[in-house]
Amino acid sequence: METHPRSEATFHDATSDPAPVPAPAADPVGTPGAALGDRAGALPQGHSLQRTTADGGTADAPLIARYRGEATDAPASVWFMRQAGRSLPEYRAVREGIGMLESCLRPDLVAEITAQPVRRHRVDAGIFFSDIVVPARIAGLDVEIVPGRGPVFAHPIRTEADIDALPAPGDAFEEALAPIREAVALTVDELGTTPLIGFCGAPFTVASYMVEGGPSRDHLRTRALMRENPAVWDRLATWVAEVSGRFLRAQVLAGASAVQLFDSWVGSLSEEVYRAHVLRHSAAVLEAVSDLPVPRVHFGVGASHLLPAMHDAGATVLGVDHRLRLDRAIDVLGPEVPVQGNIDPAVLFTGEAARFDEARAVLAAGAGAAGHVVNLGHGVPPETDPQVLTDLVAFLHEQPAPTGAGAARA
């Protein structure tokens, strides 16, 4: 895997790092470099990845083995993006009368919501219940999630003065992450031997919300800012990458066994624009946890043309959406790269025969990678019948272990 030379600032402070970190050196473009090679990251004593499943941990969980490209003869590993959400009646019940961002900052509620689909569907991982704008909210920005619309920022960020007004993510930000650490710890205790995957939005998508002020179909203001004033864009994306990296690192040190960086809007970019204006910022988030022994999953919507570049950003596992067959993604990435995906969410609304045919095809296509974790090619639609997901998980768990590249390493 290529290490990108233009990394952002190291994410560290006395609260989140287990050991002192040397001061970073300047990088080639004049911003602080991430001297991650100089810091010896370590998981806290008792972390789930330091214990086997026999001891209540996740070190030998089949899903983690597949993320690491290690052979396992266990049944298929599966979880679903947006598996904790409006498709579950128990989710709607516990969220009644509670705003989305408030829900994301209540540790007991986060733990309950994260665990709900694990209990119901018997999936092989929990995904930390959060939202991509939570780090910005923790940092003090005025952002709300408007029902039926999505995240809306009261003050869009488009000028140098706007960026100058952003709060510096220092010790105060680390202290404000306390509810996140507590939520992770509670969730890990609840999940036991089922791995928890940490979650974070990628800088391009989060910064785009900040520039546009809310959801956008074409992200024209963001793409224009990149071209007309790349220095302003870089400052904004650097800020987002830092708060996001701290947010993700806090989850890992509190107990998460893997992480996923989710880029909802990145598919709107060409590879050239991605490499010039985005890759270094995604790399900065992933580097925030690269010294810790956790798999790093990167997923983008409509981003099949960006898979090699997203791999270059520091991902160890690539999520692939339903627009590209997994065997073709493996051809692009190479068989040594574990993959995740990519059942078309549309089959959740077909008959069982078509749904199971799709699942078999995805298993067969993913067998050529060093490791394959089954997922959807995007998130669970809110109108999905929960029983469909439960039955799909059971079907996948009944399938024989893959006989492709991963199994050949046994």
PETA-V371643 format. One line per field, one symbol per residue. phi: phi as a letter, one per 20 degrees, with the letter a starting at -180 (. if undefined). psi: psi as a letter, one per 40 degrees, with the letter a starting at -180 (. if undefined). burial: 1 if it has 9 or more other C-alpha atoms within 8 Angstrom, else 0. A space follows every 50 residues. Layout:
phi = ???
psi = ???
burial = ???
This chain:
phi = .feffdeeffdbaffeefbgcfffefefdndgeeeffedefbffgnggfe cfffdndcgdfgffgffemefbefggebbcflferffdffffffegndff ffffddgffgffffegffffemfebddgfabfeggffffofeccdegncp fcefcgdccgfffgefffedffffffegffffffgffffffmeefeefcb ffgfffffgfffnrgbeclffffffgeebfffgfffffffffffffffff fffeqfebccdddfdfffdffffgffccgfefgfffffcfedecfceccc emdgfdgffffffofdcdecefecffffffffenffefccpbffgfffdd fffffffffffffffefeegbbdfbeeaefffeffgfffgfffffffeff ggdegfffef
psi = hhhhegiaiihiidddieiihihiiiideeihigfdeehgiiiiheidee iiddeeaedfhddddddefiiieiiihiihifdhaeehddddddehehid dddeehddddddddddddddefieiihhhaidedddddeeigiihhheda hhhdgiheidddddehhhgbdddddeeddddddddddddddbehihhiii iiddddddddddeaiidefdddddddddgddddddddddddddddddddd dddeeieiihhhgdedeeiiddddddedddddddddddeeeigiihhhhi hffdeeddddddeeiehhhhieehiddddddddieehiihafhhddeeea iddddddddddddddeeeidihhhiieaihidehhdddddddddddeeii iifadddee.
burial = 00010111110000011100000100100011111100101010001111 11100111111111111111110011111110111111001100100000 10111110111111111100111111111111111111101011100001 11100111000110000010001101101111111111001111111111 11111111111111100010010011000101111111011111111111 11111111111111111001101110111111111111111001111111 11110111111111111111110111101100101011111111101100 00011101100111111111111111111100010001111111111000 1101111000
